[in-house]
Amino acid sequence: MVFVFKGGDDSLDIRKKFLERLKYKKEVKFANYPFLDTWYEKPNYGLLNEDYEPVVLLNNVHDVSLYSFGYGEERSNIQCAKFVVEAFNQFRASYSVVIENSPIEYPKFLESLTPVKGYENFDNTYKEYITHIIKFYVEELLGNKEIRDYHDYEKEIKNIFKNNLVANPITRSGFLLSPLCPVNVSGLYIEMAPLDYGDDLKKGEIIQDYNFMCYLLHAHEHGFLVDKNAPWRLVANLDSPKMRDHIQLYHHSIEPETILAKLFRLKTHYDDIYSLQNIVLRIYDSFIKASPIGEKIDNSAKDFKPKKITFLRKGKPPDSTVSDYKYWISFLLEARMIELGMPMDNFEKLKNKVLDYHQVYGVRYSNAGKNYLSPASGKIGRICSEYIKSVYKKRYDIADSSKLTKLGDYHGV
């Protein structure tokens, strides 16, 4: 039976659009060769490590974790994690032999299996996002007559955050796990056609192509998953023995998870406190410039406004008062809990745990020349990862892509 999937057709009314999306969700399945469902089951695949901590591809000045595919019109610009490129090149060579020696052809839209999109730089993506989001929060503040000093600003911006941080996060970790951040920042995704993610018609044409099963089989054998919601996109399957073999080529005696952590990944939560402070103070400064009474407000705020990033510089203890770093640690915990939708009734208890932990270990880090705020950042990261783990386990229990799920099933997830 051939299906025509019309999800993404703007000529349909809301009800028909919903039913068409539902049809694609239910009908697209292949026994024994599961897809990766990046919409319903694993929307952040590759962006969380085995401990459910947010991670991005480690991209330093030497780009040792990145590698170019080496073919295609824009070959110099299309890269992925090095082990992903190596695995893909083997898959492509093997699949090409099949094409040359059988009546099998490339699936529709995937002719020649040439990557058109790979890794996207997280820092650049986040920077562009923050420039936009600061304007959003400033607009939310303008016209508020309750702001007379920094204390008023802090109170009002936190009230605005409570209603907006889920949809418009500000920390690096919050942005990374939001639908606003492309999964390509993981370095694990390879796209071979410039198609619209919302166009179910073209997805259906690819999946129902006679040649698609061969493509799916070979991808699976070489350590890749096909993205159900973008079947022109392959994703490195980190649980596949074949992909794990590629990772272990970098160190045979170490587990793949350790190699990924040491050579290919960077945890974002250790920089969240710096991104938070930078954005909160940038929103304030932009608000002051935009407000008709901004100068008056700023003059009144000088005695209250927390000090800038100088006292939070990595590798140095604060040269300000104890209350300053407590202020930002507490602010970070609150912001991350809101971004994740965590219950706030135990905020004070968690805050005291984080501050006590930092009080013990912060000095040790400073004396060792390490980032003074790492203990607090790490503790908040663990609190958040435990919550993320609980959410994802609930999601995995109910979000089988081939089964009907109702909105109510996700209550509390």
C-alpha contacts under 8 A as a table, 3 or more apart, distances in Angstrom:
res1	aa1	res2	aa2	distance
2	V	208	Q	7.18
3	F	204	G	7.25
4	V	201	L	6.44
4	V	204	G	6.81
5	F	20	E	6.23
5	F	21	R	7.82
5	F	23	K	7.32
5	F	24	Y	6.39
5	F	200	D	5.43
5	F	201	L	4.86
5	F	204	G	6.12
6	K	9	D	5.61
6	K	17	K	7.47
6	K	20	E	5.68
6	K	21	R	7.70
6	K	199	D	7.62
6	K	200	D	5.85
6	K	201	L	5.45
7	G	17	K	5.68
7	G	18	F	7.66
7	G	20	E	4.94
7	G	21	R	5.07
7	G	24	Y	7.74
7	G	198	G	6.98
7	G	199	D	6.29
7	G	200	D	4.93
7	G	201	L	6.90
8	G	17	K	7.05
8	G	198	G	5.15
8	G	199	D	4.97
8	G	200	D	6.19
8	G	201	L	7.93
9	D	12	L	5.94
9	D	17	K	7.28
9	D	199	D	7.40
10	D	13	D	7.71
12	L	15	R	8.00
12	L	16	K	5.86
12	L	17	K	5.89
13	D	16	K	5.47
13	D	17	K	6.16
14	I	17	K	5.10
14	I	18	F	6.23
15	R	18	F	5.16
15	R	19	L	6.30
16	K	19	L	5.03
16	K	20	E	6.07
17	K	20	E	5.14
17	K	21	R	6.23
18	F	21	R	5.19
18	F	22	L	6.13
19	L	22	L	4.94
19	L	23	K	6.11
20	E	23	K	5.02
20	E	24	Y	6.46
21	R	24	Y	5.28
21	R	25	K	6.27
21	R	200	D	7.78
22	L	25	K	4.99
22	L	26	K	6.17
22	L	404	L	7.90
23	K	26	K	5.26
23	K	27	E	5.89
24	Y	27	E	5.42
24	Y	28	V	5.75
24	Y	200	D	7.34
25	K	28	V	6.12
25	K	401	S	5.81
25	K	402	S	6.06
25	K	403	K	7.80
26	K	29	K	7.67
26	K	401	S	6.53
26	K	402	S	4.41
26	K	403	K	5.78
26	K	404	L	6.63
27	E	402	S	6.55
28	V	207	I	7.88
28	V	228	K	7.75
28	V	402	S	6.99
29	K	34	P	7.19
29	K	35	F	7.45
29	K	402	S	6.45
30	F	33	Y	5.67
30	F	34	P	6.35
30	F	35	F	7.88
31	A	34	P	6.83
33	Y	216	L	7.44
33	Y	217	L	7.26
33	Y	220	H	7.18
34	P	225	L	7.69
35	F	225	L	6.06
35	F	226	V	5.36
35	F	227	D	5.85
35	F	228	K	5.32
36	L	41	E	7.87
36	L	42	K	7.31
36	L	225	L	5.94
36	L	226	V	5.95
36	L	227	D	4.81
36	L	228	K	5.73
37	D	40	Y	6.00
37	D	41	E	5.42
37	D	42	K	5.95
37	D	43	P	7.22
37	D	227	D	6.02
37	D	228	K	5.28
37	D	229	N	6.50
37	D	401	S	6.79
38	T	41	E	6.16
38	T	42	K	4.90
38	T	43	P	4.12
38	T	44	N	7.02
38	T	45	Y	7.04
38	T	227	D	6.76
38	T	228	K	7.32
38	T	229	N	6.72
39	W	42	K	6.67
39	W	43	P	5.18
39	W	229	N	7.02
40	Y	43	P	6.54
40	Y	399	A	5.90
40	Y	400	D	7.77
40	Y	401	S	6.66
41	E	395	R	6.54
41	E	396	Y	6.12
41	E	399	A	5.27
41	E	400	D	6.76
41	E	401	S	6.98
42	K	45	Y	5.31
44	N	47	L	5.34
44	N	48	L	6.86
44	N	177	L	6.28
44	N	183	V	6.94
45	Y	48	L	6.73
45	Y	183	V	7.64
46	G	49	N	7.22
46	G	55	V	7.89
46	G	183	V	7.49
46	G	186	S	5.78
46	G	188	L	6.83
47	L	54	P	5.58
47	L	55	V	5.18
47	L	56	V	6.17
47	L	176	L	7.44
47	L	177	L	7.23
47	L	183	V	7.16
47	L	186	S	5.96
48	L	51	D	7.43
48	L	52	Y	4.94
48	L	53	E	5.15
48	L	54	P	4.55
48	L	55	V	5.52
49	N	52	Y	5.16
49	N	53	E	5.46
49	N	54	P	6.65
49	N	55	V	6.48
50	E	53	E	7.46
50	E	257	E	7.52
51	D	385	S	6.92
51	D	389	K	7.85
52	Y	385	S	5.13
52	Y	386	E	7.34
52	Y	388	I	6.47
52	Y	389	K	5.86
53	E	267	K	6.88
53	E	269	H	7.95
53	E	381	G	7.07
53	E	382	R	7.59
53	E	384	C	7.99
53	E	385	S	5.30
54	P	173	S	6.09
54	P	176	L	7.28
54	P	177	L	7.30
54	P	267	K	5.89
54	P	268	T	5.99
54	P	269	H	7.10
54	P	385	S	7.98
55	V	186	S	7.57
55	V	265	R	6.02
55	V	266	L	5.32
55	V	267	K	4.49
55	V	268	T	5.76
56	V	122	F	7.13
56	V	185	V	6.09
56	V	186	S	5.09
56	V	187	G	7.94
56	V	265	R	5.58
56	V	266	L	5.41
56	V	267	K	6.71
56	V	268	T	7.12
57	L	65	S	7.56
57	L	81	A	7.50
57	L	185	V	6.42
57	L	186	S	5.05
57	L	187	G	5.92
57	L	264	F	5.60
57	L	265	R	4.68
57	L	266	L	6.18
58	L	65	S	6.59
58	L	263	L	7.28
58	L	264	F	5.10
58	L	265	R	4.65
58	L	266	L	5.16
59	N	62	H	7.87
59	N	63	D	5.53
59	N	64	V	7.59
59	N	65	S	6.57
59	N	66	L	7.40
59	N	121	N	7.91
59	N	264	F	7.99
60	N	63	D	5.25
60	N	64	V	7.40
63	D	66	L	5.33
63	D	67	Y	7.86
64	V	67	Y	7.69
64	V	82	K	7.99
65	S	81	A	5.56
65	S	82	K	5.73
65	S	263	L	6.72
65	S	264	F	5.54
66	L	79	Q	6.21
66	L	80	C	5.53
66	L	81	A	4.70
66	L	82	K	5.07
66	L	187	G	7.89
67	Y	79	Q	5.30
67	Y	80	C	5.81
67	Y	81	A	6.18
67	Y	82	K	4.79
67	Y	85	V	6.67
68	S	75	R	6.63
68	S	76	S	6.26
68	S	77	N	7.29
68	S	78	I	5.88
68	S	79	Q	4.33
68	S	80	C	6.80
68	S	82	K	7.95
68	S	85	V	7.28
69	F	75	R	6.20
69	F	76	S	7.88
69	F	78	I	6.61
69	F	79	Q	6.11
69	F	80	C	7.85
69	F	85	V	6.10
69	F	89	N	7.71
69	F	115	P	7.74
70	G	75	R	5.27
70	G	76	S	6.98
71	Y	74	E	7.62
71	Y	75	R	5.01
71	Y	114	T	7.42
72	G	75	R	5.02
72	G	114	T	6.15
72	G	115	P	7.16
72	G	116	V	7.78
74	E	77	N	5.63
74	E	78	I	6.60
74	E	116	V	7.67
75	R	78	I	5.45
75	R	79	Q	7.99
76	S	79	Q	7.72
78	I	115	P	7.33
78	I	116	V	6.99
78	I	117	K	5.96
78	I	118	G	5.45
78	I	119	Y	6.91
79	Q	85	V	7.64
79	Q	117	K	7.95
79	Q	118	G	5.42
79	Q	119	Y	5.52
79	Q	187	G	7.79
80	C	84	V	6.32
80	C	85	V	6.06
80	C	118	G	5.59
80	C	119	Y	5.02
80	C	187	G	4.67
80	C	188	L	6.39
80	C	189	Y	7.36
80	C	190	I	7.52
81	A	84	V	5.28
81	A	85	V	6.47
81	A	119	Y	7.72
81	A	187	G	4.91
81	A	188	L	6.36
81	A	264	F	7.43
82	K	85	V	5.26
82	K	86	E	6.34
83	F	86	E	5.06
83	F	87	A	6.15
83	F	243	M	7.95
83	F	246	H	5.77
83	F	247	I	5.94
84	V	87	A	5.14
84	V	88	F	6.05
84	V	187	G	7.86
84	V	188	L	6.37
84	V	236	A	6.37
84	V	243	M	7.92
85	V	88	F	5.05
85	V	89	N	6.08
86	E	89	N	5.29
86	E	90	Q	6.48
86	E	246	H	7.59
87	A	90	Q	5.28
87	A	91	F	6.26
87	A	222	H	6.76
87	A	223	G	7.39
87	A	243	M	6.98
87	A	246	H	6.82
88	F	91	F	4.94
88	F	92	R	5.97
88	F	222	H	7.73
89	N	92	R	5.05
89	N	93	A	6.11
90	Q	93	A	5.21
90	Q	94	S	6.16
90	Q	222	H	7.64
91	F	94	S	5.23
91	F	95	Y	6.02
91	F	218	H	6.96
91	F	219	A	6.67
91	F	222	H	5.75
92	R	95	Y	5.12
92	R	96	S	6.01
92	R	113	L	6.99
93	A	96	S	5.14
93	A	97	V	6.52
94	S	97	V	5.34
94	S	98	V	6.73
95	Y	98	V	5.12
95	Y	99	I	6.35
95	Y	215	Y	7.58
95	Y	218	H	6.79
96	S	99	I	5.00
96	S	100	E	6.16
97	V	100	E	5.14
97	V	101	N	6.19
98	V	101	N	5.28
98	V	102	S	5.92
98	V	104	I	7.20
99	I	102	S	5.63
99	I	103	P	6.96
99	I	104	I	5.44
99	I	105	E	5.64
99	I	106	Y	7.28
104	I	211	N	6.04
104	I	214	C	7.82
105	E	211	N	5.99
106	Y	110	L	6.05
106	Y	111	E	5.24
106	Y	112	S	6.90
106	Y	113	L	7.82
106	Y	211	N	6.35
106	Y	212	F	7.67
106	Y	215	Y	7.57
107	P	110	L	5.44
107	P	111	E	6.67
107	P	206	I	6.16
107	P	209	D	6.02
107	P	210	Y	7.55
107	P	211	N	5.23
107	P	212	F	5.36
107	P	215	Y	7.38
108	K	111	E	6.71
108	K	205	E	7.08
108	K	206	I	5.41
108	K	209	D	6.66
109	F	193	A	6.37
109	F	206	I	7.04
109	F	232	W	7.62
110	L	113	L	5.42
110	L	114	T	7.74
110	L	192	M	6.18
110	L	193	A	6.53
110	L	232	W	6.67
111	E	114	T	7.62
113	L	192	M	6.03
114	T	192	M	5.62
115	P	118	G	7.14
115	P	190	I	6.30
115	P	191	E	5.56
115	P	192	M	4.44
115	P	193	A	7.44
116	V	190	I	7.87
116	V	191	E	5.84
116	V	192	M	5.19
116	V	193	A	6.19
116	V	194	P	6.90
117	K	190	I	6.15
117	K	191	E	5.04
117	K	192	M	6.86
117	K	194	P	7.96
118	G	184	N	6.33
118	G	187	G	6.87
118	G	188	L	7.92
118	G	189	Y	5.99
118	G	190	I	4.95
118	G	191	E	6.33
119	Y	184	N	5.05
119	Y	185	V	5.63
119	Y	186	S	7.05
119	Y	187	G	4.78
119	Y	188	L	7.52
119	Y	189	Y	7.11
119	Y	190	I	7.88
120	E	125	T	7.59
120	E	182	P	7.71
120	E	184	N	5.43
120	E	185	V	4.82
120	E	187	G	7.41
121	N	124	N	5.57
121	N	125	T	6.29
121	N	185	V	5.79
122	F	125	T	5.06
122	F	126	Y	5.96
122	F	185	V	5.35
123	D	126	Y	5.17
123	D	127	K	6.05
124	N	127	K	5.10
124	N	128	E	6.29
125	T	128	E	5.32
125	T	129	Y	6.26
125	T	181	C	7.54
126	Y	129	Y	5.01
126	Y	130	I	6.10
126	Y	172	R	7.22
126	Y	175	F	7.37
126	Y	181	C	7.90
127	K	130	I	5.22
127	K	131	T	6.37
128	E	131	T	5.35
128	E	132	H	6.67
129	Y	132	H	5.27
129	Y	133	I	6.13
130	I	133	I	4.91
130	I	134	I	5.94
130	I	170	I	7.21
130	I	279	I	7.68
131	T	134	I	5.63
131	T	135	K	6.97
132	H	135	K	5.52
132	H	136	F	6.71
133	I	136	F	4.91
133	I	137	Y	6.37
133	I	168	N	7.20
133	I	170	I	7.87
134	I	137	Y	5.27
134	I	138	V	6.14
134	I	279	I	7.30
134	I	282	R	7.40
134	I	283	I	5.61
134	I	286	S	7.98
135	K	138	V	5.13
135	K	139	E	6.21
135	K	283	I	7.81
136	F	139	E	5.29
136	F	140	E	6.45
137	Y	140	E	4.95
137	Y	141	L	6.40
137	Y	160	I	7.94
137	Y	283	I	6.90
138	V	141	L	5.08
138	V	142	L	6.22
138	V	283	I	6.13
138	V	284	Y	7.84
138	V	286	S	6.81
138	V	287	F	5.38
139	E	142	L	5.26
140	E	160	I	7.47
141	L	144	N	5.70
141	L	156	E	7.64
141	L	157	I	7.38
141	L	287	F	7.19
142	L	287	F	7.10
142	L	290	A	7.73
142	L	291	S	6.46
143	G	291	S	7.98
144	N	147	I	6.39
145	K	148	R	7.77
146	E	152	D	6.69
147	I	150	Y	7.66
147	I	152	D	4.79
147	I	153	Y	5.51
147	I	156	E	7.54
147	I	297	I	7.36
148	R	152	D	6.03
148	R	153	Y	7.56
148	R	296	K	7.94
148	R	297	I	5.09
148	R	300	S	6.99
148	R	301	A	7.68
149	D	152	D	5.37
149	D	153	Y	6.36
149	D	297	I	5.22
149	D	298	D	6.54
149	D	299	N	7.95
149	D	300	S	5.28
149	D	301	A	4.31
149	D	304	F	7.68
150	Y	153	Y	4.81
150	Y	154	E	5.98
150	Y	297	I	7.79
150	Y	298	D	7.55
150	Y	300	S	7.77
150	Y	301	A	4.75
150	Y	302	K	7.76
150	Y	304	F	5.99
150	Y	305	K	5.53
151	H	154	E	5.10
151	H	155	K	6.23
151	H	301	A	7.51
151	H	304	F	6.76
151	H	305	K	7.63
152	D	155	K	5.13
152	D	156	E	6.16
153	Y	156	E	5.17
153	Y	157	I	5.89
153	Y	284	Y	7.45
154	E	157	I	5.29
154	E	158	K	6.06
155	K	158	K	5.36
155	K	159	N	6.34
156	E	159	N	5.02
156	E	160	I	6.24
157	I	160	I	4.96
157	I	161	F	5.99
158	K	161	F	4.83
158	K	162	K	6.19
159	N	162	K	5.24
159	N	163	N	6.98
160	I	163	N	5.51
160	I	164	N	6.23
161	F	164	N	4.99
161	F	165	L	5.07
161	F	335	A	7.63
161	F	338	I	7.70
162	K	165	L	6.25
162	K	338	I	6.28
163	N	166	V	7.57
164	N	167	A	5.62
164	N	168	N	5.59
164	N	169	P	7.48
165	L	168	N	4.68
165	L	169	P	4.43
165	L	170	I	7.05
165	L	335	A	7.59
165	L	338	I	6.31
165	L	339	E	5.04
166	V	169	P	5.85
166	V	338	I	6.63
166	V	339	E	4.53
166	V	340	L	6.59
166	V	341	G	6.79
167	A	178	S	7.62
167	A	339	E	7.94
168	N	175	F	7.80
169	P	174	G	5.27
169	P	175	F	5.45
169	P	178	S	7.63
169	P	339	E	5.96
170	I	174	G	6.40
170	I	175	F	6.38
170	I	275	S	7.62
170	I	276	L	6.59
170	I	279	I	7.14
171	T	174	G	5.07
171	T	175	F	6.14
171	T	272	D	5.38
171	T	273	I	7.77
171	T	275	S	5.76
171	T	276	L	5.51
171	T	335	A	7.99
171	T	336	R	7.56
172	R	175	F	5.27
172	R	176	L	6.05
172	R	268	T	6.20
172	R	269	H	7.20
172	R	271	D	7.32
172	R	272	D	5.71
172	R	275	S	6.64
173	S	176	L	5.04
173	S	177	L	6.38
173	S	268	T	5.56
173	S	269	H	5.85
173	S	272	D	6.73
174	G	177	L	5.57
174	G	178	S	6.32
174	G	336	R	6.95
174	G	339	E	6.02
174	G	340	L	7.44
175	F	178	S	5.13
175	F	180	L	6.83
175	F	181	C	6.22
176	L	180	L	7.81
176	L	181	C	5.46
177	L	181	C	6.98
178	S	181	C	5.90
179	P	182	P	7.37
182	P	185	V	6.30
183	V	186	S	6.02
183	V	189	Y	7.40
184	N	187	G	5.62
184	N	188	L	6.71
184	N	189	Y	5.56
186	S	189	Y	7.35
188	L	235	V	5.59
188	L	236	A	5.34
189	Y	233	R	6.72
189	Y	234	L	5.85
189	Y	235	V	4.63
189	Y	236	A	6.76
190	I	233	R	5.49
190	I	234	L	5.19
190	I	235	V	6.39
191	E	194	P	7.59
191	E	232	W	5.86
191	E	233	R	4.32
191	E	234	L	6.49
192	M	232	W	5.54
192	M	233	R	6.31
193	A	232	W	5.99
193	A	233	R	7.94
195	L	199	D	7.70
196	D	199	D	5.40
197	Y	200	D	7.78
197	Y	229	N	6.89
197	Y	230	A	5.95
199	D	202	K	5.91
199	D	203	K	6.64
200	D	203	K	4.86
200	D	204	G	5.99
201	L	204	G	5.20
201	L	205	E	6.40
202	K	205	E	4.96
202	K	206	I	6.34
203	K	206	I	5.25
203	K	207	I	6.24
203	K	229	N	7.48
203	K	230	A	6.76
203	K	231	P	6.33
204	G	207	I	5.16
204	G	208	Q	5.89
205	E	208	Q	5.36
205	E	209	D	5.99
206	I	209	D	5.30
206	I	212	F	6.80
206	I	231	P	7.02
206	I	232	W	7.86
207	I	212	F	5.90
207	I	231	P	7.09
208	Q	212	F	6.88
209	D	212	F	5.34
210	Y	213	M	7.08
211	N	214	C	5.79
211	N	215	Y	6.73
212	F	215	Y	5.05
212	F	216	L	6.10
213	M	216	L	4.98
213	M	217	L	6.03
214	C	217	L	5.08
214	C	218	H	6.20
215	Y	218	H	5.34
215	Y	219	A	6.13
216	L	219	A	5.18
216	L	220	H	6.15
216	L	226	V	6.99
217	L	220	H	5.19
217	L	221	E	6.26
218	H	221	E	5.05
218	H	222	H	6.25
219	A	222	H	5.26
219	A	223	G	6.44
219	A	224	F	5.04
219	A	225	L	6.59
219	A	226	V	7.48
219	A	234	L	7.80
220	H	223	G	5.39
220	H	224	F	5.12
220	H	225	L	6.02
221	E	224	F	7.38
221	E	242	K	7.45
222	H	242	K	5.98
222	H	243	M	7.10
223	G	236	A	6.25
223	G	237	N	5.47
223	G	238	L	7.72
223	G	240	S	5.28
223	G	241	P	7.18
223	G	242	K	5.12
223	G	243	M	4.77
224	F	234	L	6.10
224	F	235	V	5.42
224	F	236	A	4.70
224	F	237	N	5.01
224	F	240	S	7.78
224	F	243	M	7.65
225	L	234	L	5.71
225	L	235	V	5.12
225	L	236	A	6.34
225	L	237	N	5.79
226	V	230	A	7.77
226	V	231	P	5.71
226	V	232	W	7.54
226	V	233	R	6.10
226	V	234	L	4.84
226	V	235	V	6.29
227	D	230	A	5.13
227	D	231	P	5.11
227	D	232	W	7.49
227	D	233	R	5.68
227	D	234	L	6.22
227	D	235	V	6.91
228	K	231	P	5.40
230	A	233	R	5.54
231	P	234	L	7.44
236	A	243	M	7.00
237	N	240	S	5.41
237	N	243	M	6.50
238	L	243	M	6.12
238	L	244	R	6.36
239	D	243	M	7.38
239	D	244	R	6.95
240	S	243	M	5.28
240	S	244	R	6.10
241	P	244	R	4.99
241	P	245	D	6.07
242	K	245	D	5.15
242	K	246	H	6.64
243	M	246	H	5.11
243	M	247	I	6.44
244	R	247	I	5.00
244	R	248	Q	6.12
244	R	256	P	6.12
245	D	248	Q	5.08
245	D	249	L	6.44
246	H	249	L	5.44
246	H	250	Y	7.93
247	I	250	Y	6.15
247	I	251	H	7.98
247	I	256	P	5.86
247	I	259	I	7.19
247	I	260	L	7.69
248	Q	251	H	5.25
248	Q	252	H	5.16
248	Q	253	S	7.85
248	Q	254	I	7.15
248	Q	255	E	7.15
248	Q	256	P	5.76
248	Q	259	I	7.37
249	L	252	H	5.94
250	Y	259	I	7.42
251	H	254	I	5.76
251	H	259	I	7.27
252	H	255	E	7.92
254	I	258	T	6.55
254	I	259	I	6.74
255	E	258	T	5.43
255	E	259	I	6.53
256	P	259	I	5.01
256	P	260	L	6.10
257	E	260	L	5.14
257	E	261	A	6.21
258	T	261	A	5.02
258	T	262	K	6.08
259	I	262	K	5.16
259	I	263	L	5.74
259	I	264	F	7.25
260	L	263	L	5.51
260	L	264	F	4.82
260	L	265	R	5.80
261	A	264	F	6.04
261	A	265	R	5.08
261	A	266	L	7.10
262	K	265	R	6.74
267	K	270	Y	6.60
268	T	271	D	5.81
268	T	272	D	6.69
269	H	272	D	4.99
269	H	273	I	7.89
269	H	377	S	6.40
269	H	378	G	7.16
269	H	381	G	5.74
270	Y	273	I	7.25
270	Y	374	S	6.30
270	Y	377	S	5.29
270	Y	378	G	6.48
270	Y	381	G	7.76
271	D	274	Y	5.47
271	D	275	S	6.38
271	D	377	S	7.78
272	D	275	S	5.09
272	D	276	L	5.92
272	D	332	L	7.43
272	D	377	S	7.48
273	I	276	L	5.10
273	I	277	Q	6.18
273	I	328	W	7.00
273	I	329	I	7.10
273	I	332	L	6.00
273	I	377	S	7.11
274	Y	277	Q	5.28
274	Y	278	N	6.06
274	Y	309	I	7.27
274	Y	312	L	7.49
275	S	278	N	5.12
275	S	279	I	6.12
276	L	279	I	5.32
276	L	280	V	6.03
276	L	332	L	6.77
277	Q	280	V	5.24
277	Q	281	L	6.07
277	Q	308	K	7.63
277	Q	309	I	7.25
277	Q	328	W	7.15
278	N	281	L	5.50
278	N	282	R	6.00
278	N	308	K	7.98
278	N	309	I	7.36
279	I	282	R	4.88
279	I	283	I	5.94
280	V	283	I	5.23
280	V	284	Y	6.30
281	L	284	Y	4.91
281	L	285	D	6.09
281	L	308	K	7.85
282	R	285	D	5.04
282	R	286	S	5.97
283	I	286	S	5.16
283	I	287	F	5.95
284	Y	287	F	5.03
284	Y	288	I	6.17
285	D	288	I	5.11
285	D	289	K	6.36
286	S	289	K	5.16
286	S	290	A	6.17
287	F	290	A	5.07
287	F	291	S	5.87
287	F	294	G	7.27
288	I	291	S	5.32
288	I	293	I	7.64
288	I	294	G	4.14
288	I	295	E	6.62
288	I	297	I	7.31
288	I	298	D	6.76
289	K	292	P	7.99
289	K	294	G	5.97
289	K	295	E	7.71
290	A	294	G	7.00
291	S	294	G	4.76
293	I	296	K	5.48
293	I	297	I	6.34
294	G	297	I	5.07
294	G	298	D	6.05
295	E	298	D	5.10
295	E	299	N	6.18
296	K	299	N	5.28
296	K	300	S	6.41
297	I	300	S	5.21
297	I	301	A	6.19
298	D	301	A	4.91
298	D	302	K	6.30
299	N	302	K	5.64
300	S	303	D	7.27
301	A	304	F	5.32
301	A	305	K	5.83
302	K	305	K	5.67
306	P	324	D	6.26
307	K	310	T	7.55
307	K	311	F	7.27
307	K	320	S	7.64
307	K	324	D	7.18
308	K	311	F	6.85
308	K	312	L	7.76
309	I	312	L	4.96
309	I	313	R	6.13
310	T	313	R	5.45
311	F	316	K	7.58
311	F	317	P	7.02
311	F	318	P	4.42
311	F	319	D	5.48
311	F	320	S	6.26
312	L	316	K	7.17
312	L	317	P	7.18
312	L	318	P	5.94
312	L	325	Y	7.74
312	L	372	Y	7.98
312	L	373	L	7.60
313	R	316	K	5.91
313	R	317	P	7.88
313	R	318	P	7.95
313	R	371	N	7.99
314	K	370	K	7.40
314	K	371	N	4.78
314	K	372	Y	6.77
314	K	373	L	7.72
315	G	366	S	6.53
315	G	369	G	5.49
315	G	370	K	4.64
315	G	371	N	3.99
315	G	372	Y	5.84
316	K	366	S	6.17
316	K	369	G	7.15
316	K	370	K	7.43
316	K	371	N	6.46
316	K	372	Y	5.94
317	P	363	V	7.77
317	P	366	S	5.82
317	P	371	N	7.94
317	P	372	Y	5.37
318	P	321	T	7.48
318	P	322	V	7.89
318	P	325	Y	7.26
318	P	372	Y	7.96
320	S	324	D	6.61
321	T	324	D	5.59
321	T	325	Y	7.59
322	V	325	Y	5.92
322	V	326	K	6.46
323	S	326	K	4.98
323	S	327	Y	5.87
324	D	327	Y	5.04
324	D	328	W	6.58
325	Y	328	W	5.21
325	Y	329	I	6.07
326	K	329	I	5.15
326	K	330	S	5.99
326	K	355	L	7.04
327	Y	330	S	5.35
327	Y	331	F	6.08
328	W	331	F	4.85
328	W	332	L	5.97
329	I	332	L	5.16
329	I	333	L	6.35
329	I	355	L	7.58
329	I	376	A	6.88
329	I	377	S	7.84
330	S	333	L	5.26
330	S	334	E	6.26
330	S	351	K	6.09
331	F	334	E	5.17
331	F	335	A	6.09
332	L	335	A	5.08
332	L	336	R	6.08
333	L	336	R	5.29
333	L	337	M	6.12
333	L	351	K	6.98
333	L	380	I	6.26
334	E	337	M	5.23
334	E	338	I	6.26
334	E	347	F	7.18
335	A	338	I	5.18
335	A	339	E	6.12
336	R	339	E	4.97
336	R	340	L	6.17
336	R	384	C	7.42
337	M	340	L	5.27
337	M	341	G	6.05
337	M	342	M	4.96
337	M	343	P	7.45
337	M	344	M	7.20
337	M	384	C	7.32
338	I	341	G	5.00
338	I	342	M	6.10
338	I	344	M	7.83
339	E	342	M	7.78
340	L	384	C	7.82
340	L	388	I	7.80
342	M	387	Y	7.50
343	P	346	N	7.13
343	P	347	F	7.99
344	M	347	F	5.14
345	D	348	E	7.79
346	N	349	K	5.37
346	N	350	L	6.28
347	F	350	L	5.19
347	F	351	K	5.94
348	E	351	K	5.00
348	E	352	N	6.21
349	K	352	N	5.36
349	K	353	K	6.40
350	L	353	K	5.05
350	L	354	V	6.26
351	K	354	V	5.19
351	K	355	L	6.20
352	N	355	L	5.11
352	N	356	D	5.97
353	K	356	D	5.22
353	K	357	Y	6.08
354	V	357	Y	5.11
354	V	358	H	6.11
354	V	376	A	5.91
354	V	379	K	6.16
354	V	380	I	6.86
355	L	358	H	5.04
355	L	359	Q	6.03
355	L	376	A	7.02
356	D	359	Q	5.02
356	D	360	V	6.55
357	Y	360	V	5.41
357	Y	361	Y	6.35
357	Y	375	P	7.12
357	Y	376	A	6.98
357	Y	379	K	7.66
358	H	361	Y	5.21
358	H	362	G	5.03
358	H	373	L	7.60
358	H	375	P	5.45
358	H	376	A	5.14
359	Q	362	G	5.75
359	Q	363	V	7.28
360	V	363	V	6.93
360	V	364	R	7.71
361	Y	364	R	5.25
361	Y	365	Y	6.44
361	Y	375	P	6.17
362	G	365	Y	5.26
362	G	366	S	6.31
362	G	372	Y	5.35
362	G	373	L	6.39
362	G	374	S	7.43
362	G	375	P	6.04
362	G	376	A	7.76
363	V	366	S	5.00
363	V	367	N	6.07
363	V	372	Y	6.98
364	R	367	N	5.19
364	R	368	A	6.23
365	Y	368	A	5.12
365	Y	369	G	6.36
365	Y	370	K	4.97
365	Y	371	N	6.29
365	Y	372	Y	5.41
365	Y	374	S	7.66
365	Y	375	P	7.90
366	S	369	G	5.12
366	S	370	K	5.47
366	S	371	N	6.50
366	S	372	Y	4.92
367	N	370	K	7.46
370	K	374	S	7.97
371	N	374	S	5.44
372	Y	375	P	7.38
373	L	376	A	5.58
373	L	377	S	6.16
374	S	377	S	4.97
374	S	378	G	5.77
375	P	378	G	5.13
375	P	379	K	6.09
376	A	379	K	5.11
376	A	380	I	6.18
377	S	380	I	5.26
377	S	381	G	6.03
378	G	381	G	4.89
378	G	382	R	6.21
379	K	382	R	5.16
379	K	383	I	6.35
380	I	383	I	5.09
380	I	384	C	6.20
381	G	384	C	5.15
381	G	385	S	6.03
382	R	385	S	5.01
382	R	386	E	6.13
383	I	386	E	5.42
383	I	387	Y	6.61
384	C	387	Y	5.18
384	C	388	I	6.17
385	S	388	I	4.89
385	S	389	K	6.00
386	E	389	K	5.11
386	E	390	S	6.41
387	Y	390	S	5.17
387	Y	391	V	6.32
388	I	391	V	5.11
388	I	392	Y	6.15
389	K	392	Y	5.21
389	K	393	K	6.14
390	S	393	K	5.28
390	S	394	K	6.46
391	V	394	K	5.32
391	V	395	R	6.25
391	V	413	V	5.36
392	Y	395	R	4.79
392	Y	396	Y	6.04
392	Y	413	V	7.80
393	K	396	Y	5.15
393	K	397	D	6.35
394	K	397	D	5.19
394	K	398	I	6.71
394	K	413	V	6.38
395	R	398	I	5.51
395	R	399	A	5.64
395	R	410	Y	7.55
395	R	413	V	6.59
396	Y	399	A	5.51
396	Y	400	D	7.29
397	D	400	D	7.65
398	I	405	T	7.32
398	I	409	D	7.18
399	A	403	K	7.69
399	A	405	T	6.95
400	D	403	K	5.52
401	S	404	L	7.76
405	T	409	D	6.53
406	K	409	D	5.40
406	K	410	Y	7.56
407	L	410	Y	5.72
407	L	411	H	7.38
408	G	411	H	5.35
410	Y	413	V	5.12
